[in-house]
């Protein structure tokens, strides 16, 4: 079952995306973070408000750069989650198929936000 409250999601999770931000893989608990049982193909940046990475920053990850920041993650039909996230090359990445690893950490005492409508 998907988490009904941000406090019930695990402290850390990760999702892998292609260079455009479409989800291609995830940790077992990750679907609760975005509100979909099967998040394949969803655009992960669309779930992020405040400090969403630019296309150029995602491209720079392919050159070995790391993106780190704090943001608000808005799962579908759920309360928002204040997070710190990091984007780097995934262990699943190859020259033929670049994959980005997004690691999220829920921040304690997160401010509450209403779900998007």
N, C-alpha and C positions, 0 to 999 in steps of 0.2 A: 504493500500500500504506500501511496505517496504521503509525505509529511504534510500535516495540516497547519503547522506552525513553524516559523523559522527556528525557534529554540529546539525543536525536535530533530532537526537535521544534524548530521554528524559535523564535527568541528572542521574537518578537511575533506575535500574531494577533488577529483580532476576530470576533465573532459578533453578529448582530442578533436581538433577540427582540421579541415583543409585550409589552404591559404586564404580563402574567402570567408572563413569563419563558420562554415557548415559542419555540424557535429558528425564525426565519423566513428567515435569510440568513447567509452566512459567507464568510470569506476562503478561498482555495484550500487552505491548510494547516490550517485550523481543525478538520476532522473528526478529525485525529490527536490533537487536544487533548481530545476527549471520547470517542473510541473507537468512533465510528460513521461509516460511509462517507457516509450520508445522515442528518444529525442533525435534519432538519425535524420540528418538533412536539415534540421532546424538551424537558423542563424544565431549562434551564441551571442554575438555582440548586441543583438536586438533585445536581449534580456538585461542588458547593463545600462543603467542610467548614471549620469555623473562620472566622468572619466572613462568613457568608452574609448577603446583604442582606435586609431585611424587606420585606414588601409595601408598607408605608408609604414606605420609602426608594425603592422602584421608582416609586411614584406621584409622589414629590417630583421625580424626574428630569423628569417632564413639565412641571414649573414652572421648569425651568432649573437645578435643583440637580445637582451632580455627586457621585457616590459613588466614593470611592477607598479601597482597603484591601489588605492582604496576606491571603492565604488559601492553603488547600491544595485543589488541583483533583484530583478522582479520576476519571480516564477509565475507561470500562468495560474490565475485564480488563487493566488496565495499572497500572504503578507511578504513585504520586501525583506531582504537580508543585507545587512551591512557587511561587506567583505573586503578582504585584501586579496588581490589576485596577482598571479605571475604567469607570463606567457613565455615559453621557450620551445626549442625543438623537442619533439616527442621522441622517446626511444623507438617508436614505431616508424619514424621518418626515414626516408631514403631519398637519394637524388632523383629518382623517378617519381616518387610520391611523397612530397613534403607534407609533414603532419606537425601541427602545433599543439603543444600540451599546455592547457590552461589549468592551473592549480588554484583552488579557492580555499580560503580560510575564513570561517565565520568569525566576525569580531565580537567580543563580549559586550554586554550592555548595549546592544545595537539599538539605535533610534528606530521607533516604529513608523512605518509608512503604510498608507492604504494601498490595496491592490490596484493595478491599472484596470481601467474599464474601456 
